[in-house]
Amino acid sequence: MRVRILGAGIVGLSVADELLRRGHDVAVVDPSPGSGASYAAAGMLSPAGEAWHGEEELTRLCLSSLALWPDFASRLGVPVHTLGTLLVGVDAGDVQQVERQLAVLDLAGVSYEQLGRRDLLDHEPGLGRVAGGAFLAEDHSVDPRSVVAALLAQVRDTVVEPVETTATADVTVIATGAKLPAPYSSLIRPVRGDVVRVRTQERMERTVRAWVHGEQVYVVPRVDSDEVVIGATSEERDGPLEPTVEGVWRLLDSARRVVPALDRAGVVEVTSRDRPGTADNLPLVGPTQEPGVVLAAGAYRNGVLLAPLIARLVADHVETGSVEPAVDPRRFRMKEDG
Ligand SMILES: Cc1cc2nc3c(=O)[nH]c(=O)nc-3n(C[C@H](O)[C@H](O)[C@H](O)COP(=O)(O)OP(=O)(O)OC[C@H]3O[C@@H](n4cnc5c(N)ncnc54)[C@H](O)[C@@H]3O)c2cc1C
């Protein structure tokens, strides 16, 4: 098949890679590959840490995609951080939030180890004053920028163009992140996220996801560098892609309470991007009402984690017409919005 893919973020590139591997003729169009949400993402592969009430279907998809990551990463030559994630609460109310999340994991059949303060410190001696939490052994992370670079290296010679040179294709896959072209744009709700990258000499073993007096923050160490990612705000606002003072202050204030040694870290970068959200927080993967037009979009908070699964679902659809009902874009009516 001749497949045209709009968008070279982690999703579009993963789809391109999968289709090329299956022998299809692929062209990717993107004026600025890898510059969207994939550039900001912390890279947590975190079905358990992301699980929440009412999102059981999403947790199921995230777990399926996590199972694809070891092969995906080793084929791309990208290291995966597999030392697990600590979910922690700073005060009694925060520990209640952690316990609510653990109740969701019980329902989903996902295992975890509930821990008191002392055990948490055994896992991560650099933790500050935390009241309780849990160890999520299966929640990993990658550096999304390395993944995008590896995918681009895999597909670049053949396929990536800044502008369309030919529109001839059997199938068009739309993977343009938080901005879909008409008539699909109303299917996406951009959710702004600010994130801070720092560099530290203090070794952190685990990813830490924390509730801090009702605020959520995560601190993600890299497996192969001294970079630590502190994220992320979540706001439904438009305007220029500039991190706000308030957003960055809240992130840093929460992060340094959980990992006090971050006070000595150097700030490397502050970034703001829009997550591609949907009305039901599930992705949009599969056919539209237009013949030959397929969506690979709406991965929201989990696009890094979900990329290999979305790639597989799109390639299966292109080859056999199969559709995963939970993510079928036709569950929503599209508005003609010019
Ligand atoms: C702060 C933050 C932290 C995050 N952390 C995580 C995390 O830890 N784990 C996780 O799994 N997910 C995380 N996410 C979510 C994840 O980043 C996204 O779900 C994912 O990057 C979406 O990938 P994408 O390829 O669909 O979109 P993008 O990465 O946004 O890529 C879209 C691409 O389309 C291109 N484009 C736009 N318009 C057009 C057009 N008309 N024609 C051609 N190309 C076009 C853009 O240039 C861009 O390269 C995070 C997101 C944010 C913002």
The ligand as an SDF file (V2000), in Angstrom:
LIG
                    3D

 53 58  0  0  0  0  0  0  0  0999 V2000
    4.5560   17.9570   29.4500 C   0  0  0  0  0  0  0  0  0  0  0  0
    4.1740   16.6280   28.8640 C   0  0  0  0  0  0  0  0  0  0  0  0
    4.6140   15.4530   29.4720 C   0  0  0  0  0  0  0  0  0  0  0  0
    4.2530   14.2070   28.9300 C   0  0  0  0  0  0  0  0  0  0  0  0
    4.7290   13.0680   29.5190 N   0  0  0  0  0  0  0  0  0  0  0  0
    4.4070   11.8620   28.9760 C   0  0  0  0  0  0  0  0  0  0  0  0
    4.9230   10.6740   29.5400 C   0  0  0  0  0  0  0  0  0  0  0  0
    5.6560   10.7050   30.5240 O   0  0  0  0  0  0  0  0  0  0  0  0
    4.5720    9.4770   28.9830 N   0  0  0  0  0  0  0  0  0  0  0  0
    3.7610    9.4030   27.8790 C   0  0  0  0  0  0  0  0  0  0  0  0
    3.4760    8.3040   27.4210 O   0  0  0  0  0  0  0  0  0  0  0  0
    3.2660   10.5310   27.3080 N   0  0  0  0  0  0  0  0  0  0  0  0
    3.5590   11.7450   27.8420 C   0  0  0  0  0  0  0  0  0  0  0  0
    3.0530   12.8910   27.2920 N   0  0  0  0  0  0  0  0  0  0  0  0
    2.1060   12.7700   26.1830 C   0  0  0  0  0  0  0  0  0  0  0  0
    2.8460   12.5770   24.8710 C   0  0  0  0  0  0  0  0  0  0  0  0
    3.8580   13.5390   24.7630 O   0  0  0  0  0  0  0  0  0  0  0  0
    1.8720   12.7250   23.6960 C   0  0  0  0  0  0  0  0  0  0  0  0
    0.7250   11.9200   23.8730 O   0  0  0  0  0  0  0  0  0  0  0  0
    2.5870   12.2890   22.4110 C   0  0  0  0  0  0  0  0  0  0  0  0
    3.8170   12.9600   22.2760 O   0  0  0  0  0  0  0  0  0  0  0  0
    1.7140   12.5380   21.2040 C   0  0  0  0  0  0  0  0  0  0  0  0
    2.4850   12.2100   20.0810 O   0  0  0  0  0  0  0  0  0  0  0  0
    2.0050   12.6110   18.6310 P   0  0  0  0  0  0  0  0  0  0  0  0
    2.9980   12.0560   17.6730 O   0  0  0  0  0  0  0  0  0  0  0  0
    0.5730   12.2270   18.4730 O   0  0  0  0  0  0  0  0  0  0  0  0
    1.9880   14.2010   18.6270 O   0  0  0  0  0  0  0  0  0  0  0  0
    3.2260   15.3160   18.5920 P   0  0  0  0  0  0  0  0  0  0  0  0
    4.3940   14.7750   19.3060 O   0  0  0  0  0  0  0  0  0  0  0  0
    2.5870   16.5350   19.0470 O   0  0  0  0  0  0  0  0  0  0  0  0
    3.5790   15.3380   17.0590 O   0  0  0  0  0  0  0  0  0  0  0  0
    2.7340   15.9240   16.0950 C   0  0  0  0  0  0  0  0  0  0  0  0
    3.5920   16.2990   14.8870 C   0  0  0  0  0  0  0  0  0  0  0  0
    2.7110   16.7370   13.8570 O   0  0  0  0  0  0  0  0  0  0  0  0
    3.3270   17.8180   13.1810 C   0  0  0  0  0  0  0  0  0  0  0  0
    2.2610   18.5610   12.5030 N   0  0  0  0  0  0  0  0  0  0  0  0
    1.3410   19.4030   13.0520 C   0  0  0  0  0  0  0  0  0  0  0  0
    0.4950   19.8460   12.0840 N   0  0  0  0  0  0  0  0  0  0  0  0
    0.8860   19.2580   10.9230 C   0  0  0  0  0  0  0  0  0  0  0  0
    0.3880   19.2990    9.5810 C   0  0  0  0  0  0  0  0  0  0  0  0
   -0.6930   20.0090    9.2560 N   0  0  0  0  0  0  0  0  0  0  0  0
    1.0260   18.5680    8.6200 N   0  0  0  0  0  0  0  0  0  0  0  0
    2.0960   17.8170    8.9450 C   0  0  0  0  0  0  0  0  0  0  0  0
    2.6040   17.7180   10.2050 N   0  0  0  0  0  0  0  0  0  0  0  0
    2.0110   18.4430   11.1670 C   0  0  0  0  0  0  0  0  0  0  0  0
    4.0750   18.5780   14.2580 C   0  0  0  0  0  0  0  0  0  0  0  0
    5.1540   19.3300   13.6970 O   0  0  0  0  0  0  0  0  0  0  0  0
    4.5650   17.4520   15.1590 C   0  0  0  0  0  0  0  0  0  0  0  0
    5.8870   17.0310   14.8350 O   0  0  0  0  0  0  0  0  0  0  0  0
    3.4210   14.1430   27.7800 C   0  0  0  0  0  0  0  0  0  0  0  0
    3.0110   15.3280   27.1590 C   0  0  0  0  0  0  0  0  0  0  0  0
    3.3850   16.5670   27.6900 C   0  0  0  0  0  0  0  0  0  0  0  0
    2.9480   17.8270   26.9910 C   0  0  0  0  0  0  0  0  0  0  0  0
  1  2  1  0
  2  3  1  0
  2 52  2  0
  3  4  2  0
  4  5  1  0
  4 50  1  0
  5  6  2  0
  6  7  1  0
  6 13  1  0
  7  8  2  0
  7  9  1  0
  9 10  1  0
 10 11  2  0
 10 12  1  0
 12 13  2  0
 13 14  1  0
 14 15  1  0
 14 50  1  0
 15 16  1  0
 16 17  1  0
 16 18  1  0
 18 19  1  0
 18 20  1  0
 20 21  1  0
 20 22  1  0
 22 23  1  0
 23 24  1  0
 24 25  2  0
 24 26  1  0
 24 27  1  0
 27 28  1  0
 28 29  2  0
 28 30  1  0
 28 31  1  0
 31 32  1  0
 32 33  1  0
 33 34  1  0
 33 48  1  0
 34 35  1  0
 35 36  1  0
 35 46  1  0
 36 37  1  0
 36 45  1  0
 37 38  2  0
 38 39  1  0
 39 40  1  0
 39 45  2  0
 40 41  1  0
 40 42  2  0
 42 43  1  0
 43 44  2  0
 44 45  1  0
 46 47  1  0
 46 48  1  0
 48 49  1  0
 50 51  2  0
 51 52  1  0
 52 53  1  0
M  END
$$$$
